[in-house]
Amino acid sequence: MSGALRLGIVGIGGIGSAHFNCVGSGKINGMTLAAVCDIKPERLDYCKGVYPDVPRFDDVDKMISSGLIDALLIAVPHPLHAKIAIKALSAGLHVLTEKTEDITVSAAKRLNEAAEASGRVFGIMFNQRTNPIYRRCREIVRSGEIGELKRSVWIITNWYRTQYYYDSGEWRATWSGEGGGVLLNQAPHNLDLWQWICGMPSEITAFCDVGKWHDIEVEDDVTIFARYPGGATGTFITSTGELPGTNRLEITGSRGSVVVEQGRLIEKLLKTDEPTIRRESKESWPSVAPEIKVYAPKDSGAAHAGILQNFANAILYGEELLAPGAEGINELSISNAAYLSSWTGKSVKIPFDCGEFDRLLESRRSASAPKEGGSPQTHGDYSERWQVRF
Ligand SMILES: NC(=O)c1ccc[n+]([C@@H]2O[C@H](COP(=O)([O-])OP(=O)(O)OC[C@H]3O[C@@H](n4cnc5c(N)ncnc54)[C@H](O)[C@@H]3O)[C@@H](O)[C@H]2O)c1
């Protein structure tokens, strides 16, 4: 394509406003902010106040067919992602969607098929994939440096949220508006990294506790037990009700282990792999000193701006996507399987029966009470959590 890539953004709420400011201020090379869309007049007033010359729409269909944009960034509530993305791809636009890809594996399948048929670039905002510490962790596990996977344990409970947060948007924390709780809103980043680093589990058993810490109708505390195809096991624990929370990922293999916590990655490597020691040692419990390597990157990567730049480069220069949209289905398969296990009290094999999941979700969505009020908040240009400027 010739000239700069013209981006439209739909949804100028919390994260959409961060993307709006990032692209609008020229931080993404080769990309310009060409149009914005929101259904709330006050959000369009906000856009007018910052960039009065950027065209504004209150209907995404009109923005898609306006001829003003080459690509669409979707930052609306997750149940709308697939529907809007499919329309945009079918109209010939490139699409970058916020996580999660949608709320069901069925919707993600429909979107992936549409993206494949369109031949357009389709990315997803898994901004933590730019974090050097998780990139290094993936390299260690995927290259076999710590041997065959035995166990993975991720305790990710520093997604603390107050009741004020849940009340800040009418769609939040309802089955009808959001389609789920911590598994669909906060944990998708970690579920994606978990599968990106360790591979996909083949079986899930889970407890998804609904409104355990907040007055909400969806889950805010989850424990997932996983089994991998090779027999390894995994545990994933997340919550929005713990202070101070923890973020600790520990992966054990047959030749060592890796732990990521507090900005440091600690790798412990055995000279001889554990199964050999187990078989051949003439001691009952030998003490084995592993080689210890510590990796402490100075920052947590380019985050959202990094994904935006990569998306622009993929369209303009054919660069490989860091987070292909079609991979969104993986973390969604884990979260959907966790709900299904919790709702049925059984373990769930992946892939599972999407029809059964969709029916059980729909029964919750149709019984879900609509919420009143709340107003999206504008993000500043610095995120303490990601330690990045947008
Ligand atoms: N990658 C990240 O770090 C990150 C962070 C926060 C949110 N998100 C994701 O971004 C999405 C939005 O989350 P948020 O916290 O910004 O929500 P929000 O409520 O703050 O903003 C959503 C905006 O979308 C608008 N909107 C709703 N329906 C619309 C429609 N049909 N057409 C046009 N505009 C519409 C709303 O008016 C609102 O301004 C969610 O899917 C969430 O998971 C990602």
The ligand as a Gaussian input file, in Angstrom:
#p B3LYP/6-31G(d) Opt

LIG

0 1
 N       -5.086000      -4.942000      26.102000
 C       -5.356000      -4.364000      27.255000
 O       -4.451000      -4.090000      28.054000
 C       -6.786000      -3.992000      27.583000
 C       -7.036000      -3.155000      28.689000
 C       -8.365000      -2.800000      28.948000
 C       -9.390000      -3.278000      28.147000
 N       -9.104000      -4.122000      27.094000
 C      -10.203000      -4.631000      26.252000
 O      -10.753000      -3.548000      25.515000
 C      -12.170000      -3.669000      25.413000
 C      -12.828000      -2.411000      25.997000
 O      -12.532000      -2.335000      27.374000
 P      -12.550000      -0.927000      28.161000
 O      -12.085000      -1.205000      29.534000
 O      -11.828000       0.107000      27.369000
 O      -14.119000      -0.632000      28.168000
 P      -14.869000       0.786000      28.338000
 O      -16.230000       0.511000      28.810000
 O      -14.006000       1.724000      29.125000
 O      -14.918000       1.320000      26.840000
 C      -15.704000       0.719000      25.822000
 C      -16.166000       1.808000      24.861000
 O      -16.851000       1.182000      23.777000
 C      -17.997000       1.988000      23.454000
 N      -18.974000       1.147000      22.743000
 C      -19.742000       0.150000      23.243000
 N      -20.494000      -0.409000      22.267000
 C      -20.179000       0.240000      21.116000
 C      -20.597000       0.118000      19.756000
 N      -21.488000      -0.792000      19.380000
 N      -20.059000       0.961000      18.836000
 C      -19.162000       1.910000      19.209000
 N      -18.701000       2.068000      20.481000
 C      -19.211000       1.243000      21.419000
 C      -18.483000       2.482000      24.807000
 O      -19.326000       3.596000      24.693000
 C      -17.154000       2.791000      25.507000
 O      -16.742000       4.121000      25.277000
 C      -12.554000      -4.956000      26.150000
 O      -12.726000      -6.004000      25.239000
 C      -11.354000      -5.231000      27.048000
 O      -11.123000      -6.615000      27.274000
 C       -7.829000      -4.457000      26.815000

